[in-house]
Amino acid sequence: DKVGWFDERLVRNQDDEFNYRVLRAGYRIWLVTDIRCSYHVRASFEKLFRQYRQYGFWKVYVNRLHGTITTWRQVVPALFVLFVLAGGMLCSFYPVLRSAYLGLLVMYVVLVFLAGVRAAPSWLDRFRIAWAIFILHAAYGLGYLEGVVRFILLRQEPRSSAARSTR
């Protein structure tokens, strides 16, 4: 009652935005470990990409509503995407950067694959998990950058068509 309800203008990130208001008001969020739920993952990598692009996109609108970045970790995937794109272009103009750029990309791929190794027993599942992690980072980052352009730079409001839930 003191912090308000879910913001119905949001297509995504309603719970995240609500949690931000709860914490900002000085309250705590308690996780009850006795609660059990079932979660059904997206049926394809394409649907996972769409889901996380939307998460990143709508996070920027939440930031605009509150006039601040609600958590700094949300910026990391966008920085990753900028690094991949800008780094690739810079390396074509400055070949001296190529080794460092490729070294960082290889380190990312190794770390993502190691996360898959820790999470799955079969090699195929390890590659699938690594691919899913990459999709999470890339899609969220691309969505976040799109949100920055639309909601911050162009000062657009969400389109009415965005109100449809997309699965």
LUMDOSE-174000 format. One record per atom (N, C-alpha, C): atom name; x, y, z. Coordinates in steps of 0.02 Angstrom, whole numbers, plus 50000, padded with zeros to 5 digits. Example, Ala and Ser with C-alpha at 12.3 -4.5 7.8 and 13.67 -1.06 7.14 Angstrom:
<pts>
+------+-------+-------+-------+
| atom |     u |     v |     w |
+------+-------+-------+-------+
|    N | 50660 | 49716 | 50390 |
|   CA | 50615 | 49775 | 50390 |
|    C | 50660 | 49835 | 50390 |
|    N | 50642 | 49888 | 50354 |
|   CA | 50684 | 49947 | 50357 |
|    C | 50645 | 50002 | 50394 |
+------+-------+-------+-------+
</pts>
This chain:
<pts>
+------+-------+-------+-------+
| atom |     u |     v |     w |
+------+-------+-------+-------+
|    N | 50041 | 49940 | 50000 |
|   CA | 50000 | 50000 | 50000 |
|    C | 50043 | 50063 | 50000 |
|    N | 50101 | 50061 | 50030 |
|   CA | 50142 | 50122 | 50036 |
|    C | 50184 | 50136 | 49974 |
|    N | 50200 | 50086 | 49935 |
|   CA | 50241 | 50098 | 49875 |
|    C | 50201 | 50093 | 49810 |
|    N | 50139 | 50074 | 49813 |
|   CA | 50098 | 50068 | 49753 |
|    C | 50098 | 49998 | 49725 |
|    N | 50058 | 49989 | 49674 |
|   CA | 50049 | 49924 | 49642 |
|    C | 50096 | 49918 | 49583 |
|    N | 50088 | 49863 | 49547 |
|   CA | 50126 | 49855 | 49485 |
|    C | 50107 | 49912 | 49437 |
|    N | 50155 | 49936 | 49399 |
|   CA | 50144 | 49988 | 49350 |
|    C | 50120 | 49954 | 49286 |
|    N | 50057 | 49964 | 49269 |
|   CA | 50026 | 49930 | 49213 |
|    C | 50047 | 49957 | 49145 |
|    N | 50085 | 50012 | 49145 |
|   CA | 50111 | 50038 | 49081 |
|    C | 50166 | 49993 | 49054 |
|    N | 50195 | 49953 | 49098 |
|   CA | 50253 | 49913 | 49079 |
|    C | 50231 | 49846 | 49050 |
|    N | 50260 | 49829 | 48994 |
|   CA | 50248 | 49763 | 48963 |
|    C | 50294 | 49711 | 48995 |
|    N | 50354 | 49732 | 49013 |
|   CA | 50403 | 49689 | 49046 |
|    C | 50430 | 49727 | 49106 |
|    N | 50463 | 49691 | 49150 |
|   CA | 50498 | 49719 | 49208 |
|    C | 50452 | 49747 | 49262 |
|    N | 50388 | 49726 | 49264 |
|   CA | 50343 | 49751 | 49315 |
|    C | 50368 | 49733 | 49385 |
|    N | 50390 | 49671 | 49393 |
|   CA | 50413 | 49649 | 49459 |
|    C | 50478 | 49684 | 49478 |
|    N | 50522 | 49692 | 49430 |
|   CA | 50586 | 49725 | 49443 |
|    C | 50575 | 49799 | 49463 |
|    N | 50530 | 49832 | 49428 |
|   CA | 50515 | 49902 | 49443 |
|    C | 50482 | 49908 | 49512 |
|    N | 50437 | 49862 | 49528 |
|   CA | 50405 | 49861 | 49594 |
|    C | 50457 | 49850 | 49649 |
|    N | 50502 | 49803 | 49638 |
|   CA | 50555 | 49790 | 49687 |
|    C | 50599 | 49851 | 49697 |
|    N | 50612 | 49887 | 49644 |
|   CA | 50652 | 49948 | 49650 |
|    C | 50617 | 49998 | 49697 |
|    N | 50552 | 50007 | 49688 |
|   CA | 50515 | 50054 | 49731 |
|    C | 50513 | 50030 | 49803 |
|    N | 50507 | 49965 | 49813 |
|   CA | 50507 | 49937 | 49881 |
|    C | 50574 | 49952 | 49916 |
|    N | 50628 | 49939 | 49882 |
|   CA | 50695 | 49951 | 49911 |
|    C | 50708 | 50025 | 49921 |
|    N | 50688 | 50066 | 49872 |
|   CA | 50698 | 50138 | 49877 |
|    C | 50659 | 50168 | 49937 |
|    N | 50602 | 50137 | 49953 |
|   CA | 50562 | 50161 | 50010 |
|    C | 50590 | 50137 | 50076 |
|    N | 50644 | 50098 | 50074 |
|   CA | 50677 | 50076 | 50136 |
|    C | 50655 | 50008 | 50161 |
|    N | 50615 | 49973 | 50122 |
|   CA | 50593 | 49907 | 50142 |
|    C | 50641 | 49854 | 50116 |
|    N | 50632 | 49794 | 50139 |
|   CA | 50672 | 49737 | 50116 |
|    C | 50629 | 49689 | 50077 |
|    N | 50661 | 49651 | 50034 |
|   CA | 50627 | 49598 | 49997 |
|    C | 50652 | 49532 | 50026 |
|    N | 50606 | 49493 | 50050 |
|   CA | 50624 | 49429 | 50080 |
|    C | 50608 | 49373 | 50031 |
|    N | 50655 | 49328 | 50024 |
|   CA | 50644 | 49268 | 49983 |
|    C | 50630 | 49211 | 50030 |
|    N | 50575 | 49178 | 50021 |
|   CA | 50555 | 49122 | 50063 |
|    C | 50576 | 49058 | 50028 |
|    N | 50623 | 49022 | 50057 |
|   CA | 50651 | 48964 | 50024 |
|    C | 50603 | 48904 | 50023 |
|    N | 50551 | 48906 | 50063 |
|   CA | 50502 | 48851 | 50063 |
|    C | 50455 | 48853 | 50003 |
|    N | 50450 | 48909 | 49970 |
|   CA | 50406 | 48916 | 49913 |
|    C | 50435 | 48879 | 49853 |
|    N | 50394 | 48841 | 49819 |
|   CA | 50416 | 48804 | 49759 |
|    C | 50371 | 48825 | 49701 |
|    N | 50402 | 48829 | 49643 |
|   CA | 50364 | 48845 | 49583 |
|    C | 50395 | 48808 | 49525 |
|    N | 50358 | 48804 | 49471 |
|   CA | 50383 | 48774 | 49410 |
|    C | 50393 | 48829 | 49359 |
|    N | 50447 | 48825 | 49322 |
|   CA | 50462 | 48874 | 49271 |
|    C | 50472 | 48836 | 49205 |
|    N | 50440 | 48861 | 49154 |
|   CA | 50446 | 48830 | 49088 |
|    C | 50486 | 48876 | 49043 |
|    N | 50542 | 48853 | 49020 |
|   CA | 50586 | 48894 | 48978 |
|    C | 50555 | 48904 | 48910 |
|    N | 50581 | 48952 | 48874 |
|   CA | 50559 | 48965 | 48806 |
|    C | 50574 | 48904 | 48763 |
|    N | 50532 | 48892 | 48714 |
|   CA | 50537 | 48832 | 48673 |
|    C | 50592 | 48834 | 48621 |
|    N | 50621 | 48892 | 48609 |
|   CA | 50673 | 48897 | 48559 |
|    C | 50721 | 48954 | 48577 |
|    N | 50780 | 48952 | 48547 |
|   CA | 50828 | 49006 | 48558 |
|    C | 50800 | 49072 | 48530 |
|    N | 50762 | 49069 | 48476 |
|   CA | 50732 | 49129 | 48448 |
|    C | 50685 | 49162 | 48498 |
|    N | 50644 | 49122 | 48531 |
|   CA | 50597 | 49149 | 48580 |
|    C | 50634 | 49176 | 48642 |
|    N | 50688 | 49143 | 48660 |
|   CA | 50729 | 49167 | 48715 |
|    C | 50760 | 49235 | 48697 |
|    N | 50783 | 49242 | 48635 |
|   CA | 50811 | 49305 | 48612 |
|    C | 50759 | 49361 | 48617 |
|    N | 50698 | 49348 | 48592 |
|   CA | 50645 | 49398 | 48594 |
|    C | 50629 | 49418 | 48666 |
|    N | 50626 | 49369 | 48710 |
|   CA | 50610 | 49382 | 48780 |
|    C | 50662 | 49429 | 48811 |
|    N | 50725 | 49415 | 48803 |
|   CA | 50777 | 49454 | 48835 |
|    C | 50789 | 49521 | 48800 |
|    N | 50776 | 49526 | 48736 |
|   CA | 50779 | 49591 | 48702 |
|    C | 50726 | 49636 | 48732 |
|    N | 50667 | 49609 | 48745 |
|   CA | 50613 | 49648 | 48776 |
|    C | 50631 | 49668 | 48847 |
|    N | 50662 | 49624 | 48885 |
|   CA | 50683 | 49641 | 48953 |
|    C | 50730 | 49702 | 48951 |
|    N | 50780 | 49699 | 48908 |
|   CA | 50827 | 49755 | 48903 |
|    C | 50793 | 49819 | 48880 |
|    N | 50750 | 49813 | 48830 |
|   CA | 50714 | 49870 | 48802 |
|    C | 50672 | 49905 | 48856 |
|    N | 50632 | 49866 | 48891 |
|   CA | 50586 | 49895 | 48941 |
|    C | 50623 | 49919 | 49003 |
|    N | 50682 | 49893 | 49016 |
|   CA | 50720 | 49917 | 49074 |
|    C | 50736 | 49991 | 49066 |
|    N | 50750 | 50012 | 49005 |
|   CA | 50766 | 50082 | 48993 |
|    C | 50705 | 50126 | 49008 |
|    N | 50646 | 50103 | 48991 |
|   CA | 50585 | 50141 | 49006 |
|    C | 50576 | 50148 | 49082 |
|    N | 50590 | 50094 | 49118 |
|   CA | 50588 | 50097 | 49191 |
|    C | 50638 | 50149 | 49216 |
|    N | 50698 | 50149 | 49188 |
|   CA | 50748 | 50198 | 49207 |
|    C | 50723 | 50269 | 49195 |
|    N | 50692 | 50279 | 49138 |
|   CA | 50666 | 50346 | 49123 |
|    C | 50611 | 50366 | 49171 |
|    N | 50567 | 50320 | 49188 |
|   CA | 50513 | 50336 | 49235 |
|    C | 50541 | 50358 | 49303 |
|    N | 50596 | 50327 | 49323 |
|   CA | 50624 | 50343 | 49389 |
|    C | 50681 | 50393 | 49386 |
|    N | 50703 | 50412 | 49326 |
|   CA | 50756 | 50461 | 49318 |
|    C | 50824 | 50436 | 49340 |
|    N | 50833 | 50370 | 49340 |
|   CA | 50897 | 50342 | 49361 |
|    C | 50905 | 50271 | 49334 |
|    N | 50966 | 50248 | 49332 |
|   CA | 50979 | 50178 | 49317 |
|    C | 50965 | 50140 | 49382 |
|    N | 50919 | 50094 | 49380 |
|   CA | 50897 | 50061 | 49442 |
|    C | 50949 | 50013 | 49470 |
|    N | 50987 | 49980 | 49427 |
|   CA | 51045 | 49940 | 49448 |
|    C | 51098 | 49946 | 49393 |
|    N | 51160 | 49952 | 49412 |
|   CA | 51213 | 49961 | 49363 |
|    C | 51228 | 49898 | 49324 |
|    N | 51211 | 49840 | 49351 |
|   CA | 51226 | 49778 | 49315 |
|    C | 51185 | 49772 | 49250 |
|    N | 51129 | 49808 | 49246 |
|   CA | 51089 | 49806 | 49185 |
|    C | 51124 | 49837 | 49125 |
|    N | 51174 | 49878 | 49138 |
|   CA | 51210 | 49912 | 49085 |
|    C | 51263 | 49866 | 49053 |
|    N | 51285 | 49815 | 49089 |
|   CA | 51340 | 49773 | 49066 |
|    C | 51326 | 49739 | 48999 |
|    N | 51267 | 49709 | 48988 |
|   CA | 51256 | 49679 | 48922 |
|    C | 51259 | 49730 | 48865 |
|    N | 51235 | 49791 | 48876 |
|   CA | 51239 | 49842 | 48824 |
|    C | 51312 | 49860 | 48810 |
|    N | 51352 | 49864 | 48863 |
|   CA | 51424 | 49878 | 48853 |
|    C | 51457 | 49820 | 48816 |
|    N | 51436 | 49759 | 48830 |
|   CA | 51462 | 49700 | 48794 |
|    C | 51447 | 49706 | 48720 |
|    N | 51385 | 49722 | 48703 |
|   CA | 51366 | 49728 | 48632 |
|    C | 51405 | 49785 | 48599 |
|    N | 51412 | 49841 | 48634 |
|   CA | 51451 | 49896 | 48606 |
|    C | 51524 | 49876 | 48597 |
|    N | 51551 | 49838 | 48644 |
|   CA | 51620 | 49814 | 48638 |
|    C | 51627 | 49770 | 48577 |
|    N | 51582 | 49723 | 48568 |
|   CA | 51586 | 49677 | 48510 |
|    C | 51582 | 49716 | 48445 |
|    N | 51533 | 49761 | 48439 |
|   CA | 51523 | 49798 | 48377 |
|    C | 51578 | 49850 | 48365 |
|    N | 51588 | 49893 | 48414 |
|   CA | 51638 | 49946 | 48406 |
|    C | 51709 | 49918 | 48404 |
|    N | 51722 | 49867 | 48444 |
|   CA | 51788 | 49836 | 48443 |
|    C | 51805 | 49806 | 48376 |
|    N | 51756 | 49773 | 48346 |
|   CA | 51767 | 49745 | 48280 |
|    C | 51783 | 49798 | 48228 |
|    N | 51746 | 49853 | 48231 |
|   CA | 51758 | 49908 | 48184 |
|    C | 51826 | 49941 | 48197 |
|    N | 51842 | 49952 | 48260 |
|   CA | 51906 | 49984 | 48277 |
|    C | 51965 | 49941 | 48254 |
|    N | 51957 | 49876 | 48260 |
|   CA | 52012 | 49831 | 48240 |
|    C | 52026 | 49835 | 48165 |
|    N | 51975 | 49851 | 48126 |
|   CA | 51987 | 49857 | 48054 |
|    C | 52026 | 49921 | 48039 |
|    N | 52020 | 49972 | 48081 |
|   CA | 52058 | 50034 | 48071 |
|    C | 52125 | 50034 | 48108 |
|    N | 52127 | 49998 | 48165 |
|   CA | 52187 | 49995 | 48206 |
|    C | 52205 | 49922 | 48220 |
|    N | 52239 | 49890 | 48174 |
|   CA | 52257 | 49819 | 48181 |
|    C | 52294 | 49802 | 48245 |
|    N | 52327 | 49851 | 48275 |
|   CA | 52365 | 49839 | 48336 |
|    C | 52317 | 49818 | 48394 |
|    N | 52254 | 49836 | 48389 |
|   CA | 52205 | 49818 | 48441 |
|    C | 52178 | 49747 | 48432 |
|    N | 52190 | 49717 | 48374 |
|   CA | 52159 | 49653 | 48357 |
|    C | 52173 | 49598 | 48408 |
|    N | 52235 | 49592 | 48430 |
|   CA | 52253 | 49538 | 48477 |
|    C | 52216 | 49545 | 48544 |
|    N | 52214 | 49606 | 48570 |
|   CA | 52180 | 49618 | 48633 |
|    C | 52105 | 49605 | 48626 |
|    N | 52077 | 49629 | 48572 |
|   CA | 52005 | 49620 | 48559 |
|    C | 51988 | 49546 | 48553 |
|    N | 52024 | 49510 | 48512 |
|   CA | 52011 | 49439 | 48503 |
|    C | 52025 | 49400 | 48568 |
|    N | 52076 | 49421 | 48605 |
|   CA | 52090 | 49389 | 48669 |
|    C | 52032 | 49396 | 48718 |
|    N | 52003 | 49455 | 48721 |
|   CA | 51945 | 49465 | 48765 |
|    C | 51884 | 49426 | 48742 |
|    N | 51874 | 49422 | 48676 |
|   CA | 51818 | 49382 | 48651 |
|    C | 51828 | 49308 | 48666 |
|    N | 51889 | 49283 | 48658 |
|   CA | 51904 | 49213 | 48674 |
|    C | 51893 | 49200 | 48748 |
|    N | 51914 | 49247 | 48791 |
|   CA | 51905 | 49239 | 48863 |
|    C | 51830 | 49236 | 48880 |
|    N | 51790 | 49277 | 48847 |
|   CA | 51717 | 49275 | 48858 |
|    C | 51689 | 49207 | 48838 |
|    N | 51708 | 49184 | 48779 |
|   CA | 51683 | 49119 | 48754 |
|    C | 51703 | 49063 | 48802 |
|    N | 51764 | 49063 | 48826 |
|   CA | 51788 | 49011 | 48872 |
|    C | 51747 | 49014 | 48937 |
|    N | 51738 | 49073 | 48964 |
|   CA | 51700 | 49080 | 49027 |
|    C | 51627 | 49057 | 49019 |
|    N | 51597 | 49075 | 48963 |
|   CA | 51528 | 49054 | 48950 |
|    C | 51525 | 48978 | 48943 |
|    N | 51573 | 48949 | 48908 |
|   CA | 51574 | 48877 | 48900 |
|    C | 51585 | 48842 | 48967 |
|    N | 51630 | 48869 | 49008 |
|   CA | 51641 | 48840 | 49074 |
|    C | 51578 | 48841 | 49117 |
|    N | 51538 | 48893 | 49110 |
|   CA | 51474 | 48895 | 49145 |
|    C | 51430 | 48838 | 49121 |
|    N | 51431 | 48824 | 49056 |
|   CA | 51394 | 48767 | 49030 |
|    C | 51419 | 48701 | 49056 |
|    N | 51485 | 48695 | 49062 |
|   CA | 51516 | 48633 | 49088 |
|    C | 51493 | 48621 | 49160 |
|    N | 51491 | 48674 | 49200 |
|   CA | 51469 | 48667 | 49269 |
|    C | 51396 | 48648 | 49275 |
|    N | 51356 | 48667 | 49225 |
|   CA | 51284 | 48659 | 49230 |
|    C | 51256 | 48596 | 49198 |
|    N | 51294 | 48564 | 49154 |
|   CA | 51265 | 48508 | 49116 |
|    C | 51315 | 48452 | 49108 |
|    N | 51291 | 48390 | 49110 |
|   CA | 51336 | 48332 | 49103 |
|    C | 51353 | 48316 | 49030 |
|    N | 51309 | 48330 | 48984 |
|   CA | 51322 | 48309 | 48914 |
|    C | 51353 | 48367 | 48875 |
|    N | 51395 | 48350 | 48826 |
|   CA | 51428 | 48400 | 48786 |
|    C | 51377 | 48442 | 48747 |
|    N | 51326 | 48410 | 48720 |
|   CA | 51276 | 48447 | 48681 |
|    C | 51242 | 48499 | 48725 |
|    N | 51223 | 48479 | 48786 |
|   CA | 51191 | 48526 | 48831 |
|    C | 51238 | 48582 | 48852 |
|    N | 51302 | 48567 | 48859 |
|   CA | 51351 | 48619 | 48876 |
|    C | 51353 | 48672 | 48822 |
|    N | 51353 | 48651 | 48759 |
|   CA | 51352 | 48699 | 48704 |
|    C | 51287 | 48738 | 48702 |
|    N | 51232 | 48704 | 48715 |
|   CA | 51167 | 48738 | 48716 |
|    C | 51164 | 48791 | 48771 |
|    N | 51190 | 48774 | 48829 |
|   CA | 51190 | 48821 | 48885 |
|    C | 51235 | 48881 | 48868 |
|    N | 51293 | 48868 | 48840 |
|   CA | 51337 | 48922 | 48820 |
|    C | 51304 | 48967 | 48769 |
|    N | 51269 | 48938 | 48721 |
|   CA | 51234 | 48977 | 48670 |
|    C | 51178 | 49018 | 48703 |
|    N | 51142 | 48987 | 48750 |
|   CA | 51089 | 49023 | 48785 |
|    C | 51116 | 49083 | 48824 |
|    N | 51173 | 49074 | 48857 |
|   CA | 51204 | 49129 | 48895 |
|    C | 51223 | 49186 | 48848 |
|    N | 51253 | 49168 | 48791 |
|   CA | 51269 | 49220 | 48742 |
|    C | 51206 | 49256 | 48719 |
|    N | 51153 | 49219 | 48706 |
|   CA | 51090 | 49249 | 48684 |
|    C | 51064 | 49297 | 48738 |
|    N | 51067 | 49276 | 48801 |
|   CA | 51044 | 49320 | 48855 |
|    C | 51081 | 49386 | 48855 |
|    N | 51147 | 49382 | 48849 |
|   CA | 51188 | 49443 | 48850 |
|    C | 51176 | 49487 | 48789 |
|    N | 51178 | 49456 | 48730 |
|   CA | 51171 | 49494 | 48668 |
|    C | 51101 | 49523 | 48661 |
|    N | 51050 | 49484 | 48674 |
|   CA | 50982 | 49508 | 48666 |
|    C | 50965 | 49563 | 48715 |
|    N | 50983 | 49554 | 48778 |
|   CA | 50970 | 49606 | 48828 |
|    C | 51007 | 49670 | 48810 |
|    N | 51070 | 49662 | 48790 |
|   CA | 51110 | 49720 | 48771 |
|    C | 51082 | 49757 | 48711 |
|    N | 51062 | 49720 | 48659 |
|   CA | 51032 | 49752 | 48600 |
|    C | 50966 | 49786 | 48618 |
|    N | 50925 | 49753 | 48658 |
|   CA | 50862 | 49783 | 48680 |
|    C | 50873 | 49846 | 48721 |
|    N | 50923 | 49844 | 48765 |
|   CA | 50938 | 49902 | 48806 |
|    C | 50960 | 49961 | 48762 |
|    N | 51004 | 49947 | 48714 |
|   CA | 51026 | 50000 | 48669 |
|    C | 50968 | 50028 | 48628 |
|    N | 50924 | 49985 | 48605 |
|   CA | 50864 | 50008 | 48569 |
|    C | 50821 | 50052 | 48614 |
|    N | 50814 | 50031 | 48678 |
|   CA | 50776 | 50071 | 48725 |
|    C | 50808 | 50139 | 48738 |
|    N | 50875 | 50142 | 48741 |
|   CA | 50910 | 50206 | 48750 |
|    C | 50893 | 50252 | 48692 |
|    N | 50896 | 50225 | 48631 |
|   CA | 50881 | 50267 | 48573 |
|    C | 50809 | 50291 | 48575 |
|    N | 50762 | 50246 | 48585 |
|   CA | 50691 | 50265 | 48582 |
|    C | 50668 | 50307 | 48641 |
|    N | 50684 | 50283 | 48702 |
|   CA | 50655 | 50314 | 48762 |
|    C | 50697 | 50373 | 48788 |
|    N | 50762 | 50372 | 48778 |
|   CA | 50805 | 50425 | 48804 |
|    C | 50822 | 50476 | 48750 |
|    N | 50852 | 50454 | 48696 |
|   CA | 50874 | 50501 | 48644 |
|    C | 50815 | 50532 | 48606 |
|    N | 50767 | 50491 | 48585 |
|   CA | 50710 | 50516 | 48546 |
|    C | 50651 | 50536 | 48589 |
|    N | 50654 | 50520 | 48654 |
|   CA | 50601 | 50537 | 48703 |
|    C | 50532 | 50511 | 48682 |
|    N | 50532 | 50452 | 48649 |
|   CA | 50469 | 50422 | 48628 |
|    C | 50434 | 50389 | 48687 |
|    N | 50369 | 50384 | 48681 |
|   CA | 50328 | 50345 | 48728 |
|    C | 50318 | 50276 | 48697 |
|    N | 50303 | 50226 | 48738 |
|   CA | 50290 | 50159 | 48709 |
|    C | 50230 | 50162 | 48662 |
|    N | 50235 | 50125 | 48609 |
|   CA | 50179 | 50121 | 48561 |
|    C | 50123 | 50080 | 48591 |
|    N | 50063 | 50092 | 48570 |
|   CA | 50007 | 50054 | 48596 |
|    C | 50013 | 49980 | 48578 |
|    N | 50044 | 49966 | 48521 |
|   CA | 50053 | 49896 | 48500 |
|    C | 50100 | 49859 | 48548 |
|    N | 50142 | 49896 | 48585 |
|   CA | 50189 | 49864 | 48632 |
|    C | 50153 | 49837 | 48693 |
|    N | 50092 | 49857 | 48704 |
|   CA | 50055 | 49834 | 48763 |
|    C | 50035 | 49760 | 48758 |
|    N | 50038 | 49733 | 48697 |
|   CA | 50023 | 49661 | 48690 |
|    C | 50079 | 49621 | 48721 |
|    N | 50061 | 49570 | 48759 |
|   CA | 50112 | 49525 | 48785 |
|    C | 50138 | 49482 | 48728 |
|    N | 50202 | 49477 | 48723 |
|   CA | 50232 | 49438 | 48669 |
|    C | 50268 | 49379 | 48698 |
|    N | 50252 | 49322 | 48677 |
|   CA | 50284 | 49261 | 48702 |
|    C | 50318 | 49225 | 48646 |
+------+-------+-------+-------+
</pts>
